[in-house]
Amino acid sequence: MIAPGKVLTVFSIRPGRQGSVWVRAGKATVHPDGSLSLELDVLPLDGKLHVRETAERRTTSAENERTH
């Protein structure tokens, strides 16, 4: 069970020319009873959503050089 208060990322996964394209569709918040609240920014064309634990954004070395 995922901890209450945890924020998850919601994606719509579409087929693309070079593999799957993951489109961030919104977020989900976990409640104490284990249920989820979804806040969607977009609606999937095929009606399917994929929910994952939110990962920290990875920066490239070029991005690090610009910020330092």
N, C-alpha and C positions, 0 to 999 in steps of 0.2 A: 504494500500500500504506500502511496506517495504521501508525504507529510502535508498536513493541512497548512494552508497559506502559501504553498509552493506555486509558482507561476510557470506554466508550460507554454510552449510555442505551438501554434496550430498552422499546418501547412496544407496547401493543395498541391498535389504532385501530378504534373502533366507530362506526357511523352514529348520529347523533343528530337531534333535531328541527330544530336550527338548524345543521347541518353535522357534521363529524367530531368525535368526542370522543377525545382522546389520553389513555390511561391508562398511567401509568408502571408497567411490569411488572417492572423489575429493572435489572441492569447487565451489561455484557459487558467482559471484559478481553482485550486483544490479546497473544498470545504471540510470541516471537521468530520462530517459523516461520510467522506470519501466521494461525494458528488462533485461535479465540475460546473463552473459557470464559464460560458464562452463569450468572448467579445470579438466579433468578426469585423474585419476591415473590408473583406471581399467575400463573395460567394463562389464556391467551386462550380464549374460548368457541369461536371459529372456527378455532383452531389456527394463526393467523397472527401473526407478530411483526415489528416494524419496529425496526431498529437504527440509531441516529444518534450522531454525535459529541456529547458532552455540551457543552451551552452553559451559560454562567454565567447564574444567575437574574437577571432584570431586576427592579428594584424600582421601585415607583411613587413619585411625589413625596410622597404621603401617608405611605408607609412610611419614606422618608428623613426626614421631619419628626419622626416618632416616635422614630427612633434617634439624632437629633442634638439 
